[in-house]
Amino acid sequence: MGAGQGRTRRASAKGTASPDLIITVNTIKSSGGPAKLAFQGLDDDGYVKESWRDEQYEQHRDNDEPAFTTHSRDGKTLRSQEWYQHGLLDREGKPAQIFYNSDGLLRERRYCKDGKRHREDGPARITYRPDGSELLEEYYEDGALHREDGPARIRYAPDGSAEAEEYWLRNKEVK
């Protein structure tokens, strides 16, 4: 099978024939070698899932493209995007995971490096209310809830004021 060619088959999670889950395998050349669309199918909520894998079958995609996505069947409403480098959540300077609510509005952003939540210049996890206002910020360093110069977890009231603050150093709460 050459670049751009693919196989399509219908299957269910148990391997029996099902008209609801379509699995497509494609080989596409990328700058870092071949990336394969390992599957494209429907999840339990009817959203399309796509997963890209490297030659070792670990989630991976080059050129700042998400290795895993879920979106509506028509492609207009995203549910999630995740960036992996050889099996680890990792994206330089941008969120490695982005989640959206059923209307396609931003619900959460997570920054990761080498598979761990991490961000040096701001919160590594930010969650939003349905109206788009910030609900929660969390600061992480190498996977540990951590911040030396302020609260590591901040919960915001609907008006944007800090409602609750927690101080953490290397996953240990400081009181």
Secondary structure as UniProt FT lines:
FT   TURN            3..4
FT   STRAND          6..10
FT   TURN            13..14
FT   STRAND          22..30
FT   TURN            31..32
FT   STRAND          33..42
FT   TURN            44..45
FT   STRAND          48..53
FT   TURN            55..56
FT   TURN            63..64
FT   STRAND          68..71
FT   TURN            73..74
FT   STRAND          78..82
FT   STRAND          84..85
FT   TURN            86..87
FT   STRAND          88..89
FT   TURN            92..93
FT   STRAND          97..100
FT   TURN            102..103
FT   STRAND          106..110
FT   STRAND          112..113
FT   TURN            114..115
FT   STRAND          116..117
FT   STRAND          125..128
FT   TURN            130..131
FT   STRAND          134..138
FT   STRAND          140..141
FT   TURN            142..143
FT   STRAND          144..145
FT   STRAND          153..156
FT   TURN            158..159
FT   STRAND          162..169
FT   TURN            170..171
FT   STRAND          172..174
//
